[in-house]
């Protein structure tokens, strides 16, 4: 949650709890338990609510040298309730043919996908598959393609969450990448298009499965997955938490809860959190804790591009998506990776009617040839487009600085923000005062007897005349300059006003 996620503390706390449990039972440390496909479904769903679909569909067992018909064809599909809300589920059964996808398997999956689309139910995919069934050839590949096609169709209608609990190889890996959120189980979950043996045969490279496609790689480096779970129980718990913020479909109402005020100590600390020095670091999570319900946020992609925080929370009982600069990491700067992360998050919120709160303390986009090679222009433009396309309430708070194109990209008035505010110490400009006067007054500084003193005087004047939030307010580009302790009250009032206007 807010105070732990993405800091490393959460992992240590959980590891400590597991260690104490082992000590109480005098048992040696063991690997997390792996559950069967049916056990996973029962653990996800509310007790006694799961209804299976096509339970007796049989695989073409002759191709596997078996004479005993096997019901299910390697996958369990159906629907039930998760925290009282209808949800569809697909669970690969690795016990049959390694969870590989055949024609019958795919027909079952597409049946439940279409049912979920028609009846407006979120879909959870519990992945544990070696890929397409080689014995079935083109039929298996066609089935994989049909699943992917409905992933794309469903993405416009219902939320989709994938959990990688075992191998997810070859064609099977594309489907999770087409869903909204992917959770990987540490140590057992693996995703790759070609496994270690194929890589070795094709390139001569020797690589272990975990190194090629494990949870650490995909949640900390590639960005293919969004959350890492300690074990299967933790993964299913994260699924339930995620679903609690989402509507049933793109046309459904948000799931409201009773409002919960922030923890008093967190709320009272707001006025003294932000240093006056624009270069001094602070933790934006502390700002969020003083504003959000119960001071809690469920972060997504916490280990990827950490200079931008993204996650789900509640404000006065309503689910919201939060995008926030993180000055603790690279000063909160935007780059290609953070822009891509933000764009995907904002796009999801826009598709499913989730209001977006943006908290800004950004010095700009990271300059340099490396970023240009990474396509920072394209990724930055995608973030801009995501904000413009999101037809949801968009509320922005400029906490400290907002410079250059990064000011525009992070939920500015120009991109459709419904309400924008700035805290009194905020600076809004094309660039910071010191850099600006260096360009504007090059000759005066060069000829000055004491250029350091002159630069300080010119920067102070520029800060007062140009970067002041009151200048932006006079131009109508922000709605008000507010005290930090007023932030929650302003956001709550604007959220209810804007949410009502959409109904």
C-alpha positions in Angstrom: 0.0 0.0 0.0 1.0 3.6 0.0 3.6 3.6 2.7 5.2 0.4 1.7 4.7 -0.5 -2.0 7.7 0.0 -4.2 10.1 0.9 -1.3 11.4 -2.6 -0.6 9.9 -2.4 2.9 6.8 -4.3 2.0 8.9 -7.3 0.8 10.9 -7.3 4.0 7.8 -7.1 6.1 6.1 -10.0 4.3 9.3 -12.0 4.4 9.5 -11.5 8.1 6.0 -12.7 8.6 6.7 -15.8 6.7 9.9 -16.5 8.6 8.1 -16.1 12.0 5.4 -18.5 10.8 8.1 -21.1 9.9 9.8 -20.6 13.3 6.5 -21.3 15.2 6.1 -24.6 13.4 9.8 -25.5 13.7 9.8 -26.3 10.0 12.6 -25.6 7.5 11.9 -22.9 5.0 10.0 -24.3 2.0 9.2 -23.0 -1.5 5.7 -21.4 -1.7 3.0 -24.0 -2.4 1.7 -24.4 -5.9 -2.0 -25.0 -6.1 -4.1 -26.8 -8.7 -6.1 -24.9 -11.3 -9.4 -25.7 -9.5 -7.9 -24.7 -6.1 -6.8 -21.4 -7.6 -10.3 -20.7 -8.9 -11.9 -21.5 -5.5 -9.3 -19.3 -3.8 -10.2 -16.4 -6.0 -13.9 -16.6 -5.9 -16.3 -16.0 -3.0 -17.0 -19.4 -1.4 -19.6 -21.5 -3.2 -20.2 -19.0 -6.1 -18.2 -20.5 -9.0 -20.2 -21.9 -11.9 -18.2 -23.8 -14.4 -18.8 -23.8 -18.2 -18.2 -26.7 -20.5 -16.7 -28.8 -17.7 -17.0 -32.1 -19.7 -15.4 -30.9 -23.0 -12.9 -33.6 -23.9 -9.4 -33.2 -25.4 -8.3 -35.2 -28.4 -6.4 -37.5 -26.1 -5.3 -40.0 -28.8 -2.6 -37.5 -29.8 -1.0 -37.8 -26.4 -0.9 -41.6 -26.3 -3.7 -41.9 -23.7 -6.6 -44.2 -24.0 -8.5 -42.5 -21.1 -10.7 -39.6 -22.1 -9.9 -36.5 -20.1 -12.6 -34.0 -19.2 -11.8 -30.3 -19.3 -9.3 -30.1 -22.1 -6.7 -28.5 -19.9 -8.6 -25.4 -18.8 -11.3 -24.5 -16.3 -13.6 -21.6 -17.3 -16.7 -20.1 -15.7 -18.0 -17.3 -13.6 -18.7 -16.4 -10.0 -18.4 -13.6 -7.6 -15.4 -11.8 -6.3 -16.2 -9.6 -3.3 -19.9 -9.9 -4.3 -19.4 -8.8 -7.9 -19.8 -11.1 -11.0 -16.4 -12.0 -12.5 -15.4 -14.5 -15.2 -12.3 -16.7 -14.8 -10.0 -18.7 -17.0 -7.6 -21.1 -15.2 -5.0 -23.1 -17.2 -4.6 -26.7 -15.9 -0.9 -27.5 -16.2 -1.6 -31.1 -15.0 -3.0 -31.8 -18.5 -0.6 -31.6 -21.4 1.4 -28.8 -19.6 -1.6 -26.5 -19.9 -1.0 -26.2 -23.6 -3.6 -24.6 -25.8 -5.5 -26.7 -28.3 -8.6 -26.1 -30.4 -11.0 -27.3 -27.7 -9.1 -25.4 -25.0 -9.4 -22.2 -27.0 -13.1 -22.8 -27.7 -13.7 -22.9 -24.0 -11.7 -19.7 -23.3 -13.4 -17.8 -26.1 -16.8 -18.9 -24.9 -16.3 -17.4 -21.5 -14.6 -14.3 -23.0 -17.7 -13.7 -25.2 -20.0 -14.3 -22.2 -18.1 -11.8 -20.1 -18.3 -9.2 -22.9 -22.0 -9.8 -23.4 -22.9 -9.8 -19.7 -20.3 -7.1 -18.7 -18.1 -9.0 -16.3 -14.4 -8.4 -15.7 -12.2 -11.4 -16.7 -9.3 -12.9 -14.7 -6.9 -15.2 -16.5 -4.8 -17.6 -14.3 -2.0 -18.5 -16.7 0.1 -21.7 -16.5 0.7 -22.9 -20.0 3.5 -24.2 -22.2 2.0 -22.5 -25.3 0.2 -23.9 -28.3 -0.1 -27.7 -28.6 2.4 -28.8 -31.2 0.4 -31.9 -32.0 -2.6 -29.9 -33.2 -0.6 -27.7 -35.5 -2.5 -24.9 -37.2 -5.7 -25.6 -35.2 -3.9 -24.7 -32.0 -2.4 -21.6 -33.4 -5.8 -20.5 -34.8 -7.3 -21.0 -31.3 -4.6 -18.8 -29.8 -5.3 -16.1 -32.3 -9.0 -16.2 -31.5 -8.3 -15.8 -27.8 -6.1 -12.8 -28.6 -8.7 -11.2 -30.8 -11.3 -11.3 -28.0 -8.7 -9.9 -25.6 -8.6 -6.9 -27.8 -12.4 -6.7 -28.1 -12.8 -7.1 -24.4 -10.3 -4.4 -23.6 -12.9 -1.8 -24.8 -15.6 -3.2 -22.7 -14.5 -5.0 -19.5 -11.4 -4.9 -17.3 -9.0 -7.9 -17.8 -6.3 -9.1 -15.3 -3.8 -11.8 -16.0 -1.8 -13.7 -13.3 1.3 -15.6 -14.4 1.5 -18.5 -12.0 3.7 -20.9 -14.0 5.3 -20.9 -17.5 3.6 -18.7 -20.1 5.5 -19.5 -23.3 5.2 -18.9 -27.0 1.7 -18.0 -28.3 0.3 -18.1 -24.8 2.4 -15.1 -23.8 0.7 -12.7 -26.1 -2.7 -12.9 -24.4 -1.6 -11.5 -21.0 0.2 -8.7 -22.8 -3.1 -7.7 -24.4 -4.9 -7.5 -21.0 -4.9 -4.5 -18.8 -2.9 -5.7 -15.8 -0.4 -8.6 -15.3 0.7 -10.0 -12.0 3.6 -12.5 -11.9 4.3 -15.0 -9.1 8.0 -14.7 -8.0 10.0 -17.9 -8.6 7.3 -19.8 -10.6 5.8 -17.3 -13.1 7.7 -17.0 -16.3 6.9 -15.3 -19.6 8.8 -15.6 -22.9 8.1 -16.1 -26.5 10.9 -18.7 -26.9 12.1 -20.8 -24.0 15.7 -21.4 -23.0 16.1 -24.5 -25.2 14.9 -22.8 -28.3 17.1 -19.7 -27.5 20.1 -22.0 -27.1 19.4 -23.8 -30.4 18.8 -20.6 -32.3 21.5 -18.3 -30.9 23.8 -20.4 -28.8 23.0 -18.3 -25.7 22.7 -20.2 -22.5 20.1 -18.6 -20.2 18.0 -19.8 -17.3 14.2 -19.5 -17.4 14.1 -17.0 -14.6 16.7 -14.8 -16.2 14.9 -15.0 -19.6 11.4 -14.3 -18.4 11.0 -14.3 -14.6 9.0 -11.9 -12.5 12.1 -9.8 -11.6 12.9 -9.1 -15.2 9.4 -8.2 -16.3 8.3 -6.1 -13.3 11.6 -4.3 -12.9 13.2 -4.1 -16.4 11.0 -4.9 -19.4 7.7 -3.6 -18.0 5.8 -6.5 -19.5 4.2 -7.2 -16.1 2.9 -4.7 -13.6 3.0 -6.3 -10.2 5.1 -9.1 -8.5 3.6 -11.4 -6.0 5.4 -13.4 -3.3 3.3 -16.5 -3.9 0.0 -17.6 -5.4 -2.1 -16.5 -2.5 -0.5 -13.1 -2.6 -1.2 -12.9 -6.3 -4.9 -13.7 -5.9 -5.2 -11.2 -3.1 -3.7 -8.5 -5.4 -6.3 -9.5 -8.1 -9.2 -8.9 -5.6 -7.7 -5.6 -4.6 -7.4 -4.4 -8.1 -10.9 -5.5 -9.1 -12.3 -3.5 -6.1 -11.4 -0.2 -7.8 -12.8 -1.1 -11.3 -16.4 -0.8 -12.6 -17.9 -4.0 -14.0 -17.6 -2.5 -17.5 -16.8 0.7 -19.4 -20.5 1.7 -19.1 -21.0 0.7 -15.4 -20.9 2.9 -12.3 -17.8 3.0 -10.2 -17.9 0.8 -7.0 -18.4 3.3 -4.2 -17.5 2.8 -0.5 -18.0 4.8 2.6 -15.6 7.7 2.8 -12.5 7.4 5.0 -10.5 10.4 6.0 -6.7 10.4 5.9 -4.8 9.4 9.0 -4.8 12.6 11.1 -1.0 12.7 11.4 -0.6 12.4 7.6 -3.1 15.1 7.0 -1.6 17.6 9.5 1.8 17.1 8.1 0.9 18.4 4.6 1.7 22.0 5.4 5.4 21.3 6.2 6.2 18.5 3.7 7.6 20.3 0.7 11.0 21.9 1.1 11.3 25.5 -0.1 14.4 24.6 -2.1 13.1 23.3 -5.5 16.0 20.9 -5.7 15.5 19.3 -2.3 13.9 15.8 -2.4 10.7 14.7 -0.6 8.5 11.7 -0.8 5.3 12.4 -2.9 3.8 9.4 -1.1 3.6 11.5 2.0 1.6 14.1 0.1 -0.8 11.5 -1.2 -1.2 10.0 2.3 -2.5 13.3 3.5 -5.1 13.5 0.8 -6.4 10.0 -0.1 -9.0 8.0 1.8 -7.4 6.1 4.7 -4.0 7.4 3.4 -3.8 4.4 1.1 -2.9 3.8 -2.5 -2.5 0.5 -4.4 0.5 1.2 -6.6 0.9 -0.4 -10.0 4.2 -0.8 -11.7 6.1 0.4 -8.6 9.5 -0.8 -9.7 9.4 0.5 -13.3 10.2 4.1 -14.0 9.9 5.1 -10.3 10.1 8.8 -10.9 6.4 8.7 -11.7 4.0 7.0 -9.3 0.8 5.4 -10.6 -1.9 3.6 -8.7 -5.5 3.3 -7.6 -7.0 4.8 -4.4 -10.3 6.3 -3.2 -11.3 9.9 -2.6 -14.4 10.4 -0.5 -15.3 6.8 -1.2 -15.0 7.0 -5.0 -12.2 5.1 -6.9 -9.6 7.3 -8.5 -6.5 6.8 -10.6 -3.4 8.7 -9.2 -0.5 9.9 -11.3 2.2 11.7 -9.3 5.7 12.9 -9.8 8.2 11.3 -7.3 11.0 13.8 -6.5 12.8 11.1 -4.5 13.7 9.4 -7.8 15.7 11.4 -10.4 14.0 14.5 -9.1 10.6 13.4 -10.5 11.8 13.9 -14.1 9.9 12.4 -17.0 11.6 10.2 -19.6 10.6 7.7 -22.2 9.9 5.0 -19.7 7.8 7.2 -17.3 5.8 8.6 -20.2 5.0 5.1 -21.4 4.0 4.0 -17.9 1.8 7.1 -17.4 0.2 6.8 -20.8 -0.9 3.2 -20.3 -2.3 4.0 -16.8 -4.2 7.2 -17.9 -5.5 5.3 -21.0 -7.0 2.5 -18.8 -8.6 5.1 -16.4 -10.1 6.8 -19.4 -11.6 3.6 -20.9 -13.2 2.7 -17.6 -14.5 6.0 -16.3 -12.0 6.3 -13.4 -11.3 9.9 -12.4 -7.6 10.9 -12.6 -5.8 12.9 -9.9 -2.4 14.3 -11.0 0.2 15.6 -8.5 3.0 17.5 -10.2 6.6 18.3 -9.2 8.4 17.9 -12.5 11.6 19.6 -13.7 11.0 18.6 -17.3 11.8 15.7 -19.7 15.2 14.1 -19.4 17.5 15.5 -22.1 20.2 13.6 -24.0 20.9 11.4 -26.9 20.0 8.2 -25.0 16.5 9.4 -24.4 16.1 10.5 -28.0 17.1 7.0 -29.1 14.5 5.5 -26.8 11.8 7.6 -28.6 11.1 10.0 -25.8 9.2 12.3 -28.2 6.8 9.5 -29.2 6.3 8.3 -25.6 5.8 11.8 -24.4 3.2 12.4 -27.2 1.4 9.2 -26.1 1.1 10.6 -22.6 -0.4 13.8 -24.0 -2.8 11.9 -26.2 -3.9 9.7 -23.2 -4.9 12.7 -21.1 -6.7 14.3 -24.0 -8.6 11.1 -24.8 -9.6 10.4 -21.2 -13.2 11.6 -20.9 -13.2 11.4 -17.2 -12.9 14.0 -14.3 -9.3 15.2 -14.4 -8.0 17.1 -11.4 -4.5 18.4 -11.1 -2.4 19.8 -8.3 0.9 21.5 -8.9 2.8 20.8 -5.7 6.1 22.5 -6.4 7.6 22.9 -9.9 6.2 22.3 -13.4 8.6 23.1 -16.2 8.5 22.9 -20.0 6.8 20.2 -21.9 6.5 18.0 -18.8 4.1 20.7 -17.4 1.9 20.2 -20.4 2.1 16.4 -20.4 1.1 15.9 -16.7 -2.6 16.8 -16.8 -2.4 20.5 -17.7 -5.4 22.7 -18.4 -4.5 22.6 -22.1 -5.0 18.8 -22.1 -8.5 19.0 -20.6 -8.0 19.2 -16.8 -11.4 20.1 -15.3 -9.8 21.8 -12.3 -6.1 22.8 -11.6 -4.6 24.2 -8.4 -1.1 25.1 -7.3 0.5 25.3 -3.9 2.0 28.7 -2.9 5.6 27.7 -3.5 4.9 26.3 -7.0 6.9 27.4 -10.0 5.3 27.1 -13.5 7.4 28.1 -16.5 9.2 27.0 -19.6 12.3 26.2 -17.5 13.7 26.9 -14.0 14.7 30.5 -13.1 18.4 29.9 -13.0 18.5 28.2 -16.4 16.2 30.9 -17.9 18.2 33.9 -16.8 21.4 32.2 -18.0 19.9 32.2 -21.5 18.0 35.5 -21.4 20.9 37.5 -19.9 24.0 35.8 -21.3 25.8 39.1 -22.2 25.0 40.9 -18.9 26.2 37.9 -16.9 29.4 37.7 -19.0 30.2 41.4 -18.5 29.2 41.5 -14.8 31.8 42.1 -12.1 30.0 39.6 -9.8 28.0 37.2 -12.1 27.0 35.0 -9.3 25.3 37.8 -7.4 23.7 39.1 -10.5 22.4 35.7 -11.5 20.8 35.3 -8.1 19.1 38.8 -8.4 17.9 38.1 -11.9 16.6 34.6 -10.9 14.7 36.1 -8.0 13.1 38.7 -10.3 12.2 36.0 -12.9 10.7 33.8 -10.1 8.5 36.7 -8.9 7.3 37.9 -12.4 7.2 34.7 -14.4 7.2 31.4 -12.5 4.9 32.5 -9.6 1.6 30.5 -9.4 -0.2 33.8 -9.1 0.9 34.7 -12.6 -0.7 31.5 -13.9 -3.8 32.2 -11.9 -4.0 35.7 -13.3 -3.9 34.2 -16.8 -6.6 31.7 -15.9 -4.4 28.7 -16.4 -4.9 27.5 -12.9 -8.1 27.9 -10.9 -6.6 28.9 -7.5 -3.5 29.0 -5.4 -4.3 26.9 -2.3 -2.7 25.9 1.0 -1.6 22.3 1.1 -4.0 21.5 3.9 -6.9 22.6 1.7 -6.1 20.1 -1.1 -8.4 17.2 -0.1 -11.4 19.5 0.5 -10.9 21.1 -3.0 -10.4 17.7 -4.7 -13.4 16.2 -3.1 -15.7 19.1 -4.0 -14.5 19.1 -7.6 -14.6 15.3 -7.9 -18.3 15.2 -7.0 -19.1 18.2 -9.3 -17.3 16.6 -12.3 -18.6 13.1 -11.6 -22.2 14.3 -11.5 -21.8 16.1 -14.8 -20.9 12.8 -16.5 -24.1 10.9 -15.3 
